[in-house]
């Protein structure tokens, strides 16, 4: 009984201490001040476990159609390259100013992670990686700057971007410019028609909210 009282008292003190930190305003929220190691680990673990759980039922369609690559490349250049870069470019105003820093998708996951001083960095096999990319594009990531494009783009268009992402780390700067160029006068809405023929298979991902570098 004494042990139980001690545990309850310790829990109460911990809760009060947590509330004190929250209301004190002492925790730095500026994007130019990194999280401490414990907060960073907790947020990274929460994000990765949440994504892994959410993508379990996503069925990845065939992504080797050249038309998907072209449609996805133009959209990537318009929507994503400012944060996630392109071949031959290592930083931008967004990559320098956002925290957490957006991943450089023009590099392989392993190469990017090693460049940042980490270890590993992979996200499973190709299908798991594609499902993860699709889910993040569709739902975004809270408090990261990564938007939920599922509010404005259909599944076909987002799968086209995923198809391009699969090839992006292998492209040279010249190949990138060729694959992302739009025809004169073409807009993102025009390119949407090219992607509309893409497979739209996505099993229910079990999420009702739009979930984000």
Secondary structure, 3 states (H helix, E strand, C coil): CHHHHHHHHHHHHHHHHHHHHHHHCCCCCCCCCCCCHHHHHHHHHHHHHHHHHHCCCCCCCCCCCHHHHHHHHHHHHHHCHHHHCCCCCCCCHHHHHCCCCCCCCCCCHHHHHHHCCCCCCCCCCHHHHHHHHHHHHHHCECCCCECCHHHCCCHHHHHHHHHHHHHHCCCCHHHHHHHHCCCCCCCHHHHHHHHCCCCCCCCCCCCCCCCCC
